[in-house]
Amino acid sequence: MFGNGGPGKRTTAAIALSRDCDRPKTIYITIMSLFAFLLNLLWIVFGGLWMAVGWVIAAVIMAITIIGVPWARAAFNIASYTLLPFGRKAVSRAEYSGRHDLGTGPFGLIGNIIWLVLAGWWLALGHLITAIVLAVTIIGIPFAWAHLKLAGIALWPIGKEIVAADAMPFSLRSPD
């Protein structure tokens, strides 16, 4: 089933769910391409798994404090992205959805500063060290680049959304 749309293409299925008969909701499920699947498999072996575990540990610590639940939510989202980064990307939630919310305004800024001090710097350092080790080999360069992108996200995660690599931001979508 991987690669149904041809080499490098994504297969998307739409499912219409309805709580109310008046307003059905459509959910899009995207199946990654064979190439992205293979890169993600190699990624897990070459450093992706242990960094995803680091994100989960940070999320659990934040969730235990109760006050850190907003950071825990962001960390769990990015943990899933850290585990399988190929075929997906992190984008600004405000740019992607076309609207601002609590995490994309001043509270998001304050939250990111607190995150940076408490957990962001050591997650970014872990991604940076892994990127340096992987960049030594030619085969590891794409994985090193992915770790560098994740290091940037580790410093400032609130207000980000993980989407399919071919997803369009709100401003480029046609009206339904």
C-alpha positions in Angstrom: 0.0 0.0 0.0 3.0 2.3 0.4 3.7 4.4 -2.7 0.2 3.9 -4.2 0.4 7.2 -6.0 3.8 6.4 -7.7 7.3 6.9 -6.6 7.6 9.7 -4.0 3.9 10.4 -4.0 1.7 10.3 -0.9 -1.6 8.4 -0.8 -4.4 10.3 0.9 -7.8 8.9 2.0 -10.6 11.1 3.2 -13.0 9.8 5.8 -16.2 11.8 6.6 -17.2 11.6 10.2 -20.4 13.1 11.5 -21.5 13.9 15.0 -24.3 16.0 13.7 -26.0 15.3 10.5 -25.7 19.0 9.6 -21.9 19.3 9.9 -19.9 16.3 8.7 -16.2 16.5 9.5 -13.6 15.2 7.0 -10.3 13.7 8.3 -7.4 13.2 5.9 -5.2 10.2 6.5 -1.9 10.3 4.7 0.2 7.2 4.0 3.9 8.0 3.7 5.8 7.1 0.5 8.1 4.1 0.3 11.1 6.5 0.2 10.0 8.3 3.4 9.3 5.0 5.0 12.8 3.7 4.3 14.4 7.0 5.5 12.3 6.9 8.7 13.4 3.3 9.3 17.1 4.2 8.9 16.5 7.3 11.0 15.2 5.2 13.9 18.4 3.1 13.8 20.7 6.1 13.5 19.7 8.3 16.4 16.0 9.1 16.0 14.8 6.6 18.6 16.9 7.9 21.4 16.1 11.5 20.7 12.4 10.7 20.5 12.8 9.0 23.9 14.4 12.3 25.2 11.3 14.3 24.0 9.0 11.8 25.7 10.9 12.1 29.0 10.7 15.9 28.8 7.0 15.6 28.1 6.4 13.3 31.0 8.4 15.5 33.4 6.4 18.5 32.3 3.1 16.6 32.6 3.9 15.5 36.1 4.2 19.1 37.2 0.6 19.8 36.1 1.5 23.4 35.4 3.7 22.1 32.5 0.8 20.4 30.6 1.0 22.9 27.7 4.7 22.1 27.3 4.0 18.4 27.6 1.5 18.6 24.7 4.0 20.3 22.5 6.8 17.9 23.5 4.6 14.8 22.7 3.8 16.2 19.3 7.4 16.8 18.5 8.4 13.4 20.0 6.2 11.8 17.3 7.9 14.1 14.7 11.3 13.2 16.0 10.5 9.5 15.7 9.3 9.7 12.1 10.5 13.1 10.6 10.7 12.2 6.9 7.5 13.0 4.9 6.5 15.6 7.5 7.5 19.1 8.5 7.0 21.5 11.4 5.3 24.8 10.5 4.0 27.8 12.4 0.4 27.0 13.5 -0.7 30.5 12.8 0.6 30.4 9.2 -0.8 27.0 8.6 -4.2 27.5 10.0 -4.6 31.1 9.1 -5.6 32.1 12.7 -3.8 32.9 15.9 -4.5 31.1 19.2 -3.1 31.0 22.7 0.1 29.3 21.7 0.9 31.6 18.8 0.5 34.9 20.7 2.3 36.5 23.7 1.5 33.5 25.9 3.3 31.3 23.4 6.3 33.6 23.5 6.4 33.4 27.3 5.9 29.6 27.1 8.8 29.2 24.7 11.1 31.2 26.9 10.3 29.1 29.9 10.7 25.9 27.7 14.1 27.1 26.5 15.3 27.5 30.0 13.9 24.3 31.4 14.2 21.7 28.6 14.9 23.2 25.2 18.6 23.7 25.5 19.4 20.1 26.5 17.2 18.7 23.8 18.8 21.0 21.2 22.2 20.0 22.5 21.3 16.3 22.0 20.2 16.9 18.5 23.3 19.0 17.8 25.7 16.3 19.1 23.9 13.6 17.1 24.0 15.8 14.0 27.8 16.3 14.3 28.4 12.5 14.8 26.2 11.7 11.8 27.7 14.4 9.5 31.1 12.7 9.7 29.8 10.1 7.2 28.4 10.9 3.7 25.4 8.6 4.4 24.6 10.4 7.6 24.4 13.9 6.1 20.6 13.9 5.5 20.0 12.6 9.0 22.4 15.3 10.4 20.4 17.9 8.6 17.1 16.6 10.0 18.7 16.7 13.5 19.7 20.3 13.0 16.1 21.2 12.0 14.9 19.4 15.1 17.4 21.3 17.3 15.8 24.6 16.2 12.4 23.2 17.0 13.7 22.0 20.4 14.5 25.6 21.3 11.1 27.1 20.4 8.4 24.3 20.1 5.2 26.1 21.2 3.1 27.3 18.3 4.4 24.7 15.9 2.2 22.1 14.1 3.5 18.9 12.5 2.0 18.4 9.0 2.6 16.3 5.9 5.5 17.6 3.9 3.2 18.4 1.0 0.5 20.2 3.1 -0.4 23.7 2.0 -0.7 26.6 4.4 -4.1 28.2 4.8 -3.3 31.2 2.6 -2.7 28.8 -0.4 -5.8 26.6 0.0 -8.8 27.0 -2.2 -12.2 27.5 -0.5 -14.2 24.3 -0.1 
